[in-house]
């Protein structure tokens, strides 16, 4: 039987998340619960219904066709009972405005690779390749590993964006097939990391150290800079110091943004960071300079 992966999106001609022109494969499932997550539909390892109110024409078709009685009309807009909903797809299939879509569709690894291979000439010309992101790619380990293997068989450069909060055995098994690690380092305070996002700093750093041991030049530390979490000199200096101790030279500072906020609404979830403003690149310049003075190459943005 063909290996399948639950995918959110395959983005062709991406210019972030690795060198050159890339195809980014977004996978579903994550062990963490970052409240600022820009792809909240990636957190749970199951199909997710997203209702896009701005597209809705209030026709009521979804409520009429739902076989589980999970949709009622209120003020010409559908209300979803997420407990009753089994994400069968009936409402989305019949919605004339395409206001109901689903995240987390199964896709064969072979079909993903076929999509990636469409742009191999661009990878070869620009030094690009395939980036696997999420969620956390390691959550769907068997399919993820097969995807990496097939990419390497096709001579495609591979980059993986990871939280590092994954079993060490899996990390060791996948490492030979990964050319670049885009490794999240969110905080160096173990208690805060555990409390806010559910991360295990000791595990993360063991995997970080292993990746570095196989070539520090292959590892880029990525720091989501978040208000009230690590957006202060003490926290960022601590992360820079930690990264430098491990021998990694490159850090990407990823400024907090609210572009994923609408997705929370579409999923029927609460966005808990409502009062926080986006951080501009200009506001991160002093921290970029701080890291550079410490001998690091610091880039704002991915």
C-alpha positions in Angstrom: 0.0 0.0 0.0 1.3 3.5 -0.9 2.5 5.7 2.0 0.2 8.6 2.6 0.6 11.9 4.3 -2.0 14.3 5.6 -1.0 17.5 3.8 -2.2 21.1 4.3 -0.7 22.7 1.2 2.0 22.3 -1.3 3.5 25.7 -2.2 5.5 25.9 -5.4 8.0 28.7 -6.2 8.6 29.4 -2.5 11.6 31.7 -1.8 11.7 31.3 1.9 12.5 28.3 4.2 15.7 27.4 2.5 18.0 28.5 -0.4 16.9 29.1 -3.9 13.5 28.4 -5.4 11.7 25.7 -3.4 8.5 23.7 -3.1 7.3 23.7 0.5 5.2 20.7 1.6 3.1 21.6 4.7 2.2 18.5 6.8 -0.4 18.2 9.5 0.2 17.4 13.2 2.3 19.1 15.9 3.3 18.1 19.4 3.2 21.8 20.6 0.4 24.3 21.0 2.0 27.7 20.3 -0.8 30.3 20.8 0.7 32.5 18.0 0.7 29.6 15.5 0.1 30.9 11.9 -1.2 27.5 10.8 -3.5 26.4 13.6 -5.1 23.9 11.3 -1.8 22.0 11.4 -1.9 21.3 15.1 -4.3 18.4 15.2 -3.7 15.3 13.2 -7.1 15.1 11.7 -9.2 16.7 9.0 -10.3 20.2 9.9 -13.4 22.2 8.6 -12.7 25.9 7.9 -15.7 28.2 7.3 -14.8 31.4 5.4 -17.6 33.8 6.3 -16.4 36.4 3.8 -17.3 34.1 1.0 -20.6 32.9 2.4 -23.8 34.0 0.5 -26.1 32.8 3.3 -28.0 30.3 1.1 -28.4 27.7 3.8 -27.4 24.8 1.5 -24.9 23.5 4.0 -27.5 23.3 6.8 -29.9 21.4 4.5 -27.5 18.8 3.3 -25.6 18.1 6.6 -26.4 14.5 7.4 -25.5 14.9 11.1 -27.5 18.0 12.0 -24.3 19.8 12.8 -25.2 23.1 11.0 -28.0 25.5 11.8 -28.8 28.9 10.2 -28.5 32.0 12.5 -29.1 35.4 11.0 -28.5 34.0 7.4 -25.2 32.6 8.5 -24.4 28.9 9.4 -23.5 28.0 12.9 -21.4 24.9 13.3 -21.7 22.4 16.1 -18.2 21.1 16.1 -19.0 18.3 18.5 -21.5 16.8 16.1 -19.5 17.5 13.0 -17.6 14.5 11.7 -16.0 16.5 8.8 -17.6 14.2 6.3 -17.3 16.8 3.5 -20.9 16.9 2.5 -21.4 20.6 3.3 -18.3 21.7 1.5 -19.1 19.6 -1.5 -22.5 21.3 -1.9 -21.5 24.9 -1.0 -22.0 27.0 -4.1 -19.7 29.8 -2.8 -16.9 27.5 -1.7 -17.0 29.0 1.7 -16.4 25.7 3.4 -13.0 24.0 2.9 -11.0 21.3 4.6 -7.5 21.1 5.8 -5.6 17.8 6.2 -6.3 15.8 3.0 -4.5 12.5 2.5 -2.0 12.4 -0.4 0.3 9.6 -1.6 4.0 10.3 -1.2 4.5 9.4 -4.8 2.0 12.1 -5.9 3.8 14.7 -3.6 7.1 13.9 -5.2 5.6 14.2 -8.7 4.4 17.7 -7.8 7.9 18.6 -6.4 9.6 17.3 -9.5 7.7 19.6 -11.7 10.2 22.4 -10.8 13.4 20.5 -10.6 15.0 22.6 -13.3 14.5 25.6 -11.1 16.0 23.9 -8.1 19.1 22.9 -10.1 19.5 26.5 -11.4 19.0 28.3 -8.1 20.2 25.8 -5.6 16.7 25.2 -4.3 14.7 22.1 -3.5 12.0 20.7 -1.3 11.2 22.1 2.2 9.0 20.0 4.5 7.1 22.1 7.1 4.0 21.8 9.2 2.9 21.5 11.9 5.8 19.2 12.8 6.9 16.9 9.9 8.1 14.2 12.3 4.6 13.6 13.7 3.8 11.6 10.5 7.1 9.9 10.7 6.8 6.9 8.3 5.4 8.9 5.5 7.7 11.8 6.1 10.8 9.5 6.0 9.6 8.0 2.8 9.1 11.5 1.3 12.7 12.4 2.2 14.0 9.1 0.8 12.3 9.6 -2.5 13.4 13.2 -2.7 17.0 12.1 -2.3 16.6 9.4 -4.8 15.5 12.1 -7.2 18.5 14.2 -6.3 16.4 16.9 -4.7 17.9 19.1 -2.0 15.9 18.8 1.3 15.2 21.2 4.1 13.1 20.5 7.1 11.5 23.0 9.5 11.3 21.3 12.9 10.5 22.1 16.5 13.0 19.5 17.5 10.5 18.3 20.0 10.5 14.8 18.5 11.7 11.3 19.6 15.5 11.1 19.3 15.4 7.8 17.4 13.3 9.3 14.7 15.6 12.3 14.5 18.6 10.1 14.1 16.9 8.0 11.4 15.8 10.9 9.3 19.0 13.0 9.6 20.9 11.4 6.7 18.2 12.5 4.3 18.1 16.1 5.4 20.4 18.7 3.9 19.3 21.7 5.9 17.6 21.9 9.4 15.5 25.0 10.0 15.5 24.4 13.7 13.1 26.4 16.0 14.7 27.6 19.2 11.8 29.4 20.9 13.2 30.0 24.4 16.0 28.9 26.6 13.9 28.9 29.8 12.7 25.3 30.1 9.8 26.1 32.5 8.5 28.9 30.3 8.8 26.8 27.2 6.9 23.9 28.8 4.2 26.2 30.2 3.5 28.3 27.1 3.9 25.8 24.2 4.3 22.4 25.9 7.9 22.0 24.7 10.6 19.8 26.3 13.8 21.9 26.1 16.1 19.1 27.1 14.8 16.9 24.3 14.9 19.8 21.8 18.6 20.5 22.7 19.6 16.9 22.4 18.3 16.8 18.9 19.8 20.2 18.2 23.2 19.0 19.3 22.9 15.9 17.2 22.0 17.9 14.1 25.0 20.2 14.7 27.3 17.3 15.2 26.6 16.2 11.7 27.5 19.7 10.3 26.8 23.0 12.0 26.6 24.7 8.6 23.5 22.6 7.9 21.6 24.1 10.8 19.8 27.4 10.9 18.3 28.5 14.2 14.9 30.1 13.8 13.4 32.2 16.5 9.8 33.3 16.4 9.9 36.6 18.3 6.7 36.9 20.3 5.3 39.6 22.6 5.2 38.6 26.2 7.2 35.4 25.5 10.7 36.2 24.2 10.5 39.7 22.8 13.0 41.2 25.2 16.8 41.6 25.4 17.3 39.0 28.1 15.4 36.3 26.3 17.0 36.9 22.8 20.5 37.4 24.2 20.0 34.0 26.0 19.0 32.3 22.7 21.9 33.9 20.8 24.3 32.7 23.5 22.8 29.2 23.5 23.0 28.9 19.7 26.6 30.2 19.6 27.6 27.6 22.3 26.4 24.9 20.0 28.5 26.2 17.1 25.6 27.4 14.9 26.4 30.6 13.0 23.0 31.6 11.4 19.9 32.8 13.2 16.6 33.9 11.6 14.4 36.2 13.7 10.8 35.7 12.7 8.7 38.7 13.8 5.3 38.0 15.3 2.4 38.6 12.9 -1.4 38.1 13.1 -1.9 36.8 9.6 -3.1 33.5 11.0 -5.8 35.1 13.1 -8.5 34.6 10.6 -7.8 30.9 10.5 -8.7 30.6 14.2 -12.1 32.2 13.4 -12.6 29.8 10.5 -11.9 26.8 12.7 -14.1 28.1 15.5 -11.2 28.5 17.8 -10.3 31.4 20.2 -7.3 33.5 19.2 -5.8 34.2 22.6 -3.2 36.8 21.4 -5.8 39.3 20.4 -4.3 42.3 22.2 -0.8 41.9 20.8 0.4 44.0 17.8 2.5 42.7 15.0 6.3 43.3 15.3 7.9 45.1 12.4 11.3 44.2 10.9 12.5 47.7 12.0 11.7 46.9 15.6 14.0 43.8 15.4 17.0 45.7 14.0 18.5 46.3 17.5 18.4 42.6 18.3 19.8 41.8 14.9 22.7 44.1 15.7 23.1 42.5 19.1 23.4 39.0 17.6 25.9 40.2 15.0 28.1 41.7 17.7 28.1 38.3 19.3 29.5 36.9 16.0 26.3 35.5 14.5 24.8 36.0 11.1 21.3 37.3 11.9 18.5 37.6 9.4 15.1 39.1 10.0 12.6 36.9 8.3 12.9 33.3 7.0 
